[in-house]
Amino acid sequence: MTTPAPWTVVSHTADDSVPAVTVAHLMAWLDRDPRVDLHTVLWSRGHNSPQRYDFGRLANVAEAHDVFPAGLLRRVGLSRVGGVLAGRAVRRTLRSVPAEGVLYLSSAFAAPVLRYLPAGERTVVTHLHGIDREAVPPLSQERVDQIRAVTDVWLAVDEKTRAWAAKAWEIDPDAIVVVPEPVDLSGANRAGRSPDPTRLRLGIRGAAWFRTDHTARLVQRLQRVRPALSIELVWAEVIGSPDHLAPLLHDLERLGVSANLQLPRTSDEVVEAMDDIDVLVMTTPDDDSPWSVHEALSRGVPVVGFSTHGLASTIDGAFGMVVPYLDVVGLADAVIALHEQDDSAASPDVVRRREELRSRDVDVVGPRLLALVEDLR
Amino acid sequence: MSDRTPVLFVSHEGTLTGAPMMLLHFVRWLRDNSQVEPRMVLLRGGPLAERFAEVGPTLVLGEDVGWPGSTSAEDRLEEQGRHAEAQEARSRRVRPTLAEVADLPIAYVNSAASLRILHHLPRAQTAIAHVHELESALQWAMLPEDHSLLARRVDHFVAAADCVADNLVERHGVARTDVTRVYEFIDTGRALSSSPDGREAVRSQLGLAPDAAVIGGCGFADWRKGIDLFVQLARHVALLGRDDVHFVWLGGRAGGTEHEQLDFDIAQAGLGDRFHMVGLQDNPFDWYRAFDVFALTSREDPYPLVGLETSVLGVPMVCFDRSGGMTEFVTRHAEENGSAGVIVPYIDVEAMADAAIRLIDDPAERAAMGARASRTVVAEHEVEVVGPQLLRVIENVTGLRLR
């Protein structure tokens, strides 16, 4: 029997960015594969729980950064001394990382870990995402040089990122393999779900547009077309400032439905809430953190949004519907259609889109990644 | 020696906005029609400061003592959670300047944004608060420490609408008996004497056909005034196939992200040249006259003066239920005379579009409704009518005879 190969997978943070979300899906898949001996690293703290990266051997560097008294010293202005102490704590935390095998960086933002890892002979895989391409300001030349010096396998999530890396980082484009960000679609079987036709649990998020969004108008419309339907609103996002919710609550109160809104207290509850959502509605015209959409995709929760949304091509048909921007009537119709949809009647177009989406399934991406790295090692 | 009674009137600023304008009209009326000797304090200045000074002695605190606002020492106390000490430090700074008005028997505080001055005036002074705000605006206008003033320091409230009175009672523990509702007023003469050519002039300026229909909106283009809903209203009217209807919004707008969001929405709505953001205008009445229908898309608006100004010119209004006092205006005489506008469910843009189009397509009903609205404003919202009501409140609270 073959000895499992050590894989150390690093997430740059625990926030809502695409690499931080999808790397957890990849970790979970690798953890199940008998060919892999998984170690995980969380580089910096984010507002989501570190638990999603913990598969038994998590080096939580995020905690080490603030180890006592390093954090305290930094806060009182003794940054240099605090930094030295934190550096030692980070190195101690990373001692458990294997000196050989594969080191997978979920994005270039995970590269600072390189400085602190114990010496070893690792195959370094760097997976470039949109956040690397769109970073403002861009990564420093020093950081780019560091990553280029150690990376053995370059991956890019799409052609656009590949072209960018070739030009901006001067990497041979033939050496960059396009591998989409992996999403665990194992629970995404809508036919296996059986929504209660008398009860609609609507996932909502992102009341930032004009300090409000279209949620209240959507609820009003749904009540009009389905007066008997019991509508519950599940806030599917970590809450920043309560001030952001005030305008939405104002509208919901005027409509007499503010009591229908469930708010999470912790980020873990947001993840769990996905299982209780019938339809997720993206009411903003675009979004930098499609975390909710990825979570919804992985659980078979259909998504409704506006056609201006960056994820429209992913969502539309295969895992939800998009409607023209500002079309709240259309939004309500789409929610009803998806809630009441008989999934067995999927159109050929829907089937085709789902096939396309399958290329992002971690069950497809995972084996591909293993084979790719094995070939290149 | 004058036998007039000096009364302190406090305005949060001297800008050309609703509450300060109304107070200016009121103190002018008092000077000319009562035994009140108006003395004014403006927390901040503005173009109206000179006009207030023409009525009586006027102190502008923002310029004289840098208050409201904090010194760095006061800020540090706040940061350390020592709020009472910070408040006391501010009082020490502002009280000497307020000394000349501190012995006046009555302080008439106009708008919730002015309430904070009561921290620095003697408790023996009878305080009357004229509240023009509903809850969102109250939260915005008042500092956290100001909320206690509502129930503990103010002797009587004047509420600008029934909904304002209800909010004070239901959310702020104010006794119903301590509130008198007195509706807002405008200078109807100024509105009615504006040029009747405004309708044609505005259409010409915008390059519209003389018979083009115009739905108007007005106010600072933000969430509270519902500029986003106004854009959606325009989009829905366009979807109804009404390319002949133009939309005109008067008023300032925010910069930054909110500005970009609004432009994005307007562009996405696909309205082409049918949507006009014309900003602030020197003579808004010309623009109001150009409206066929006034769409009050506010989510919260206690008793907007623009609703009265458009109404007095015979422009019928459509507004949202549960959005504020204009629903009181629209329905007040509905049973005997018919309504003075149309109320649709809260934020129901589609219903508002239908109502507006019905009015545009029915000139006779539009004119009749506009006429009813105009009559109501002239009869009930003129300073000659409302001034005595406010004076009566002051008399009742103080027991003084001031006429």
Interface residues (C-beta under 8 A of the other chain):
Chain A: W209 F210 R211 T212 A216 R217 Q220 A246 P247 H250 D251 R254 L255 P285 T308 Y325 L326 V328 V329
Chain B: S136 D222 W223 I227 D228 V231 Q232 R235 E258 Q261 L262 F264 D265 Q268 A269 R299 E300 R322 S323 P345 Y346 I347 D348 V349 E350
